[in-house]
Amino acid sequence: MGQAEQAPAQRARTRGKQPRTNPTPKAGRNLPAAVVVGLAMLFAVLGGLLFLPLGFVAVTTSFAVFGVWEIYRALEANGTRMPIVPVMTGTVAMPFAAYLGGIESLLFAMLLSSVAVLLWPPIESAAGSANSIFAGVFTLGWVPFFISFAALPLHASGGATPLGLWPGGTIPDGAWQVAVMLLLVVSNDTFGYLVGASLGKHPMAPKISPKKSWEGFAGSIGGAILIGILASLFVLDKPWWVGVVLAVGLVAASTAGDLAESMVKRELGVKDMSSILPGHGGVMDRLDSIVFAAPAAFVLYGLVSGA
């Protein structure tokens, strides 16, 4: 039998057979691994927040350091060398400045870090200084400055910020506020994933994040409102509508943070910032929502403080 006759026969035998492939979740994530890693990080952060506040700040700073390092590597792969020494110094300094000195100290740390970034590239090399300075200041504002807002309510708790356990073993309101913020960010991600993976059909921003759908966004809003109302009544001791305001505001901020990081990754040509966290990608793939939610929560808590 010639090759011309063999080809139709072979196609007939293989017709209808498709190569076996590993199933990929519709939302593009390994759900079991994502849940386990997410819960482990949540318990670690909440444990420090509620029992050893300086430990919470240290963990937050560690996440920021890993996130900045991922950005540095992604930028370097695309030909932009960020001044990593002053940026890392500012990344470590800002959360502790916010915790120990409040918003004035945080702003001062941001200013000093930006000046250091401005002066550093000419010391190393004049080539590409403009891109290097822009990348450094942008990264400082995006990650350590924004995430440091999570430490500000802890400083505002009862004057002097403790360096050990909470005085008298009493957890202040500021710590509970940060805890509720984190729970709402997790609720946004969890409910958005569950609804989007099963019902998502209409992309929110197909050119930036094709797998983020309006159905998932609606799931995030609904789930976060439920958690927000319960947290407002039983954790914050506030009226139910405070939980609705917090939920809607933080879901909007978290979604904006997620889309912002997706836009940066698309510009840099990477899918994930790294693969350090199973089921999540890189540290920045988890911080993207929090870095926008932390300052939004700080503002929202100020607006509803009289409720």
N, C-alpha and C positions, 0 to 999 in steps of 0.2 A: 504494500500500500504506500503510495507516494505521500509526500508532505502535504500536498493540497487536500488529499482525502483524509489524512490524519487530523488536520486542524479542526474540521467540523465535528469529527467524532469525539475529539478531546473536549471541545466546547460543550457537546451534548452531555458527556459524562459529568462535567463540572458545573453544568448549569444549575443555578439555584443554591450552590454551595458558596458561602462567604467565609473568608478567613476569620478565625476566632480572635477577638480582641478583648482586652480587659475593660470592663464597663467603667466609664468615667461619669461621675456625678454631673448632673445637668448644670449645677452652679460651679463646677470646676474645682471641687475641694473634697479631700478625704474626710468625710464627716466624723467617723469615730476618732481618728487622730486629732482632728481639730477640737472636738469636744474635750478630750482628755487633756490636751495641752492648754486649752483655754481655761478649764477649771483649775488646773494646777497653778497657772499664773494668777488667776483671780484669788484663790485661797492664800497664796503667798503675799500678794499685795494687801488683801484685807487683813491678814494676820498682823502684818507690820503696822497698818493704819490704825487698827483698833487696840493694839497692845504696846507697840514700840514705835512711836512716830518717827524717830530718827532712822529706824530700819526701813520704814516706808519710803522716806526720802532717798535713802541709799539704793533701794531697789529701783525706784523711779529713775534715779540718775544712771544706774546701770543700763536700763532699757534705752535711755536717751543716748548713752555712749555707743551701744551696739547699733542703734538706728543711724546715728551720724556716721559711723564707720561704714555702714552699708551704702549710704549716699556717697561718701568719699570714693569708695571702690567703683560704684556705678559711674560717677562723673569722670574718674580717672580713665576708665575703659573707653570713654567717649572723648578723651583728649583734653579734659579740663582738670587741672590739678588744684584742688582746694587747699588752702593753707591749714593743714590739719592740726598743727600745734596750737595756735590761738583758738581755733574752733573747738577743739577738745577741751582746752582749759576753760573756756566759757561754758561748755556743756556740763562740766563737773561743777562749776561755781554757781550757776544760776539757780538750780533747785535748792541748794543749801542757803543761798542768799535769800531766796523767797521765804524759806522756812524760818530762818533765824532773824531776818531783818525786815520782812514784809515787802510790800510792793515797791517802796522807794529803793530798797537794796537790790531788788530784782532789776529794776530799770537801770540802776547804776552799773550792775554787772553786765547787762546787755550793751550799754554804752561803751564800757571799757573793752569788752570783747570785740565789738565792731571796730573800734579804733585800732586794736591790736591786729585785726584782720586787714585793715587798710594799710598798716605799716609793714606787715610781714612779707608780702610778695616782692617788693623791691629789695628786701634783704636777701631772699633766696635767689630770685631771678627776675629780670624785667620782662621776660617773654610771657605773654598771656596774662599780664597783671590784672587787666580789667575783668576778664572772665573769672579769674581766681578770686578777686575781691567780691564780685557779685555773688559767686557761688558760696563763699564763706558767710557773708552777711545773710543771704537767703536761708542757708541751713541753720544758722543761729536763731533766726526768727521763727523758722518753721518748727524745729524740734525742741531744743532746750528752753527757749523763751516761752513758747505756748504751753509746754507740758509743766513748767514750773508753776503755772496757775493752780495746779492741783495741790501744791504745798501751801499756798497763801491762806486758805481757811484754817490750816493748822497753826500758823503763826498768830492769826487773829483770835485764837482760843485762849481767853483768860490771861492776856498780857504776856508774861515771860514764857517762851516756848521751852518745854522740858527737853533735856538731853537723854532722859531715860524713859521709864514708864510714865503713863499719864498720872499726874499727882492724885493721890487718893484712890487710884484705880477707877476713876470716873471718866468715861469717854466723852469729850466735849462735843458740842453741836457741829463744829467745823469738821471733825472726823466723820461724823455721820453724813454730812453733806457730801463729802468726797466719796464715801462708800456708795451713796445713792447714785451719784454721777456715774461711777463705774458700773453699777448694776444696770443702769439705763443704757449705757453704751453696749454692754454685753447683750441686753435684751434687743436692742436695735439690730445687732449682728445676727443673733440667733433666730429671732422671728423672721427677719428679712430673708435669711438663708432658707429656712424651712418652707416659707410660703413661696419664695422665688423659685426654689428648686422644683416644686410640684406644680405651681400654677403660672409661673412667669412666662409671659408671651410678648410683652411690649417693653422693649429696652428703654431705659431712661436716657442714656447717652451712648448710642451705639458706636460712635466713633472714638469714645474714650474708654468705656467699660461695657462691652456688649452684653455681659451676663447679669448686669444690674437692671432689674425690671421695675416697672411701676407697681406690679402686683407685690413684689418683694418689699418695696417701699411702704405700701399700704399695710403689709404684715408687720413691718417694723413699727409703724405708727400705732397700730392696734395693740400689739404686744407691749410696747413701751408704756402706753397709756395705762394699761392694766397694772403693770409693775409700778408705775409712777404713782398711781392713786393709792395702792397698798402701802408703798414706802412713805408717801406723804402722811397718811393717817397713822401708821404704826411705828414709823422710824423717826420722821421729822416732827411729828405732832403738829401738822399743818392741815388746813382745809383740803378737801379732795381736789379742788380745782388747781391747787399749787402743783400737784402731781401731773395734771394734764399739761400745764404750762411747761414744766420741766421736761416732760416726755417729748412734746412736739418740738421744743427748742433744741433739745439735745439730739433727737433723731435728725433734724435738719442739719445741725452742725456736724454730726458724725458722717452723714451722707456726703456733705460738702468735702469733708476731710478725705473720705474714701475716693471720691472722684478727683480731687486735687492730686492725690498720690498716683492714681491711675494715669492722669494726664502727664505727670512727670515721668513715670515708667514708660509710657508710650513714646515720649520724646527721646528718652534714653535708649529705647529699643530693648527693654527687658520685661519679662513676664512677672517675676518676683524679685524683690531686692536681694534676697538670698534664699537658702533652703535650711536655715538653722532651726526653724520651728516646724516639726512635722504637721502637715495638714493646714498650715498657715502661710508658709513661705518664710519671709524674713521678719525681723523684729519690726521694721517700718510698716510691714503689711498688717501688723496689729496695732501699731501706734497711730496709724493714719487717722483713725476716728477720734482717738483720745486727745491728740494734740489740738484738734479743733473744738472738741467738747469741753475741755478743761477751762479755757477762757470764757466760753459761752455759759458754762455752769456758774462761774464766778460772777458774771454779770446778772444772770437770772436770779441767783440767790440774793443778790443785792436788791433787785427789784421787788422780790416777794418777801423780803425780811420782815415787813410790818404786818404780814397776814397772820 
